[in-house]
Structures are given as structure tokens and as C-alpha cells.
Amino acid sequence: MKKTMIYLPDDLHKNLKRLAVERDTSMAELMRDAALAVVEEGREDLEDARKALQEFRRDPSSAVPLAEYHRRRKR
């Protein structure tokens, strides 16, 4: 495990500290969980993009306008 330092706005630090106490865990553990969630979401996005590209290569008519793509992503 690597050690790192980050700077948090005062309000975020206060809320994170309170949440750690409420959940009987450490602020570091909450930060690790949050970082992992961001990384996993990024992986899911890349996998979705890979699948969409494969589908487009098989059938270019499967493409959707950019506005429609953004609308679907928000869901």
C-alpha cells in the first residue's frame, strides 16, 4: 500500500470525519472506497465503449446521434 497526501476543503474534511465516526471506520478507508468506486466506474465506462464500438463495427447503422448518446448515459 502506498501513502499519499491530498488537500480537502474544510467542509469536505469535516463531513468525511463525521461520516467515518458514524460508520465506525477511518477517513482513509472511506477515501480508499471512494477512489475504488471511481476507478471501477471508469473501467465500466471503457467496457461499455468497447462494446459499443464492436457493435458499430458489426452494424454501422447502430450508431446514435451524440445528443441521444448523452441522454442515455445520464440514465
Backbone torsions as a table, in degrees:
resi	resn	phi	psi	omega
1	MET	NA	139.4	179.5
2	LYS	-103.2	145.0	176.8
3	LYS	-94.6	139.9	176.5
4	THR	-142.0	161.0	179.3
5	MET	-122.6	135.6	175.7
6	ILE	-130.2	156.2	176.2
7	TYR	-105.6	129.6	179.9
8	LEU	-116.7	144.0	172.1
9	PRO	-60.1	149.9	-176.3
10	ASP	-53.1	-45.2	-178.7
11	ASP	-62.4	-42.3	180.0
12	LEU	-65.2	-41.8	178.9
13	HIS	-61.7	-45.1	179.9
14	LYS	-60.8	-47.2	-179.2
15	ASN	-67.4	-37.4	177.9
16	LEU	-65.6	-41.0	178.7
17	LYS	-63.8	-43.8	178.6
18	ARG	-62.3	-43.3	179.6
19	LEU	-63.9	-39.2	178.3
20	ALA	-61.7	-42.1	178.4
21	VAL	-65.0	-45.5	-179.9
22	GLU	-59.4	-36.5	-177.1
23	ARG	-94.8	3.0	-179.4
24	ASP	53.0	50.9	178.1
25	THR	-142.0	-176.3	-179.2
26	SER	-99.7	159.6	174.1
27	MET	-62.5	-37.7	179.9
28	ALA	-60.9	-41.8	179.6
29	GLU	-64.6	-41.4	177.0
30	LEU	-62.1	-41.3	179.1
31	MET	-65.6	-41.0	177.3
32	ARG	-62.9	-43.0	178.4
33	ASP	-61.3	-42.5	-179.7
34	ALA	-66.0	-43.0	179.3
35	ALA	-63.3	-41.8	178.7
36	LEU	-62.7	-40.8	178.9
37	ALA	-62.0	-40.4	179.0
38	VAL	-65.1	-44.0	179.7
39	VAL	-63.5	-45.0	-179.9
40	GLU	-64.2	-38.6	177.8
41	GLU	-63.4	-40.0	177.5
42	GLY	-63.0	-40.9	177.6
43	ARG	-63.7	-42.3	178.3
44	GLU	-62.1	-42.0	178.4
45	ASP	-61.2	-42.9	179.3
46	LEU	-65.3	-40.2	178.5
47	GLU	-65.1	-41.8	177.0
48	ASP	-60.9	-42.6	179.7
49	ALA	-65.0	-40.8	178.8
50	ARG	-61.4	-44.7	179.4
51	LYS	-64.3	-41.6	179.6
52	ALA	-64.1	-39.8	178.4
53	LEU	-65.3	-41.4	177.0
54	GLN	-61.1	-43.4	179.2
55	GLU	-63.0	-42.5	179.6
56	PHE	-62.8	-41.7	179.7
57	ARG	-63.8	-36.1	177.8
58	ARG	-71.6	-40.2	-174.5
59	ASP	-145.4	90.8	-178.4
60	PRO	-57.0	-22.1	179.1
61	SER	-71.3	-7.5	178.4
62	SER	-78.0	-6.3	-179.5
63	ALA	-64.9	147.8	177.7
64	VAL	-122.6	152.8	176.4
65	PRO	-59.9	151.5	-176.9
66	LEU	-55.9	-42.0	-179.4
67	ALA	-61.2	-39.6	178.0
68	GLU	-66.2	-40.6	177.7
69	TYR	-58.3	-48.4	179.6
70	HIS	-62.5	-38.7	179.1
71	ARG	-62.7	-42.6	179.1
72	ARG	-67.1	-37.3	-178.5
73	ARG	-65.4	-29.4	-178.6
74	LYS	-71.7	-20.0	-179.4
75	ARG	-75.9	NA	NA
